[in-house]
């Protein structure tokens, strides 16, 4: 019985941590979109929204890859 309680507790923690990480990823992606859009405005570049999203996705992926290596 104790094993089931432990397994249920670990499963709940897994779901909660997954939700938190997805929310944090969306927040950081939104910040990256804002950074790219602001930089394009500061440089007076006419950038399509699709390219802003692609650039933010590349920045997010680079940040994840860079955080993996120490």
C-alpha positions as CSV (number, residue, x, y, z in Angstrom):
1,X,0.0,0.0,0.0
2,X,2.9,2.3,0.8
3,X,4.4,1.7,-2.7
4,X,1.1,2.9,-4.4
5,X,1.1,6.1,-2.3
6,X,4.7,6.7,-3.2
7,X,4.0,6.1,-6.9
8,X,1.0,8.3,-6.9
9,X,2.9,11.1,-5.2
10,X,5.7,10.8,-7.7
11,X,3.2,10.8,-10.6
12,X,1.6,14.0,-9.3
13,X,5.0,15.7,-8.9
14,X,5.8,14.6,-12.5
15,X,2.6,16.2,-13.8
16,X,3.1,19.4,-11.8
17,X,6.7,19.8,-12.8
18,X,5.8,19.2,-16.5
19,X,3.1,21.9,-16.3
20,X,5.5,24.3,-14.6
21,X,8.2,23.7,-17.2
22,X,5.8,24.2,-20.1
23,X,4.6,27.5,-18.6
24,X,8.2,28.7,-18.0
25,X,9.1,27.8,-21.6
26,X,6.2,29.8,-22.9
27,X,7.2,32.8,-20.8
28,X,10.8,32.7,-21.9
29,X,9.7,32.3,-25.6
30,X,7.4,35.3,-25.2
31,X,10.4,37.3,-23.8
32,X,12.5,36.2,-26.8
33,X,9.8,37.3,-29.2
34,X,9.7,40.7,-27.4
35,X,13.5,41.0,-27.6
36,X,13.7,40.2,-31.3
37,X,10.8,42.5,-32.1
38,X,12.2,45.4,-30.0
39,X,15.7,44.9,-31.7
40,X,14.1,45.0,-35.1
41,X,12.2,48.2,-34.2
42,X,15.4,49.8,-32.8
43,X,17.3,49.1,-36.0
44,X,14.4,50.3,-38.1
45,X,14.0,46.9,-39.9
46,X,10.7,45.9,-41.5
47,X,10.5,42.4,-40.3
48,X,7.6,40.1,-41.0
49,X,6.0,38.4,-37.9
50,X,6.9,35.0,-39.1
51,X,10.6,35.8,-39.1
52,X,10.3,37.2,-35.6
53,X,8.8,33.9,-34.4
54,X,11.5,31.9,-36.2
55,X,14.3,34.0,-34.7
56,X,12.8,33.7,-31.2
57,X,12.5,29.9,-31.6
58,X,16.2,29.8,-32.6
59,X,17.1,31.9,-29.6
60,X,15.1,29.6,-27.3
61,X,16.7,26.5,-28.8
62,X,20.1,28.0,-28.5
63,X,19.5,28.9,-24.8
64,X,18.3,25.3,-24.1
65,X,21.3,23.8,-25.8
66,X,23.7,26.3,-24.2
67,X,22.3,25.5,-20.7
68,X,23.0,21.8,-21.3
69,X,26.7,22.3,-21.7
70,X,28.8,23.5,-18.8
